[in-house]
Structures are given as structure tokens and as C-alpha cells.
Amino acid sequence: MDPVVFGRCAPLAREPLGPSPAGDLAQAFKALGDPVRLRLLSLVASHPDREVCVCDMSGDVDLSSPTISYHLKVLRAAGLITAERRGTWVYYRAVPATLNDLSRLLRAHETAPTVPTASWATPTGTDGEGR
């Protein structure tokens, strides 16, 4: 996936996507559509060192090492993470430019009306009004 293509995408509310960017973006969103991959991306992106060894991930998810590797491969193919082998271990990093581009694509136009927050985006224990 070419991050330059992502960088040329305007927010969806501003103009329609062309066929090539739509295909690349669909691959990224498809990768994020799996709860395991979304969780793995979150583990990588939120790690204090901004990178994480695959050896440290198996304790965070209840999956076998080959299954974790498969999901990381899908995230890499979608351009969401990179991998670097160091000796026998592989270290993963999120690709900030890709994550920023996906975020920018979904942002509504500044003049668009305010949209209510989705229920899954509201922190547990609150209803969006501090209760």
C-alpha cells in the first residue's frame, strides 16, 4: 500500500474517492475490520517504546504464535505496521502516516453538522454526559 496515495485523499465528506485509492483504503479498513487485528494494532501503536517484539504479544492475546504472525502479516500487507528482524525476534511498529491518513479520510468537513458519538466510542461507565 502506497502511503503517498493515502496522503492525497481528501475527507470522504469533501469529495469522492477514485478507484485506486479506494482499493488501497479498502484493504486497510478490511484489515482493521477483524477484532484480533484491531487489538494487535492497538498493542503495537500504544506501546511506550512505539515498537513491540512479537515475543511480547503472545501474553496479551490468547492466540497461538502462528495465528498472531498471520494477523501481523495482514496488517503489514495493509501498510498499517512495519516489521524489523533483530536476531531471532521480529519487532513491529505502527505506521503513523498511514494511521493519520485513515483518520483524515474519515474526518467530516469542518462545516458539516456535529454527528453524535457512536456507542462504542463512549467510555465505559459514562453516557457521554459524565454519568
N, C-alpha and C positions, 0 to 999 in steps of 0.2 A: 504494500500500500504506500502510495506516494504522499508524504506529508505536504508537499507543495500543492497538490490538488486540493487537499483539505483546506489549506490556507486561503484558497481562492473562493471558498464557499461563503456566500452571504447567508444570514439567518433565513430560515425557511419562510418566515412571515414577510420577507422583503422581496424575494424572487425565487422562481422555480429552479430546481437542480437540473443540470444536464445529465445525460446518460452515464458518462464515465464517472463523474464524482458520485452519482447516486449508487453505482455499483460498488465503489470502494467503501462508501459510507455504510451501505447495507451490510457489507462483510464485517465491519467494526461493530455495528449495532447487533448483528446476529451473534457475534462472539460474546457481547455483553448480555445477551438475552438468556444465557444459561446462568442459573444461580451460583453454581460452583465457580465458573469463570469470573463472574462479577465479584465473588468473595475473594478469589485469588488475586485479582487485580487490586482490590481494596487492600489486601495484605501487603502487596508489593508497594503500592503508592503511598500507603500510610506508615511504612516502616521508618523509624527515626533516621536510619542511615540512607534512606531513599533507594536502597537495594537490599535484596534478601537472598540468602542461599537456599537453594531448593531443599537442602538437608534440614533447614529450619521450618519449612512449611508443613511437613507431614504431621507435626504435633498440633497444628492449628485447624486442620481439616481431617475428617475421618474417612480418608481415601487411601488406596494403595499408591505407592510411588509411581508405578506406570500410569495410573489414572491421572494423577497430578501432572505428570510430564505431558500427557496428551493434551490436557486443558491448557497448559502453559504454551504448548506448541500452537494451539489455535489462537491464543492471544497474541503470540509473536507474529503469526501469519497475517493477523488483522492489523498489525502495526501499533498495537497498544502497549507492548513491552519489548525490551531488548534483552539479550542474554549474552553473558560473557563467561567462558570456561576458565577456571583457575584451578589447575591441578585436576583433581577428580571431581570437583564440585562446579556447579553452574550457578551464577548469580544473576538475578533478574532485576531490572529497573523499569519503571513506568516511563512512557514517552510523553513528557509534559506537553509538547507541541501538539501531539495528536489529541490528548485529552482536552486541551484548550480549544482546539478546532471543533471537536464534537460539541463542546459546551457553547461555543459561539454560534454554531449552526442552529442549535435549539433555542437560543435566546430570541425572544419576541422583539419586534421592532419597538424602539423606545416610546413611540406614541400609541402603541397597542394598549387596550384596556387591561387592567390588572386581572390576572387569572387566579382563582383560588388555588391554594396549595393542595397537591394530591394527598390522600390519606396516608400513603406510605412515607411521605416526606415529613410528616408531623412527628416530633419526638414522642417516644412512649411516655405516657403519663400526662400528656398535655393535649389540649384540643385546639391549639393554635392561639388560644386567648389566655394562656397562663394557668389554666386549671389542670 
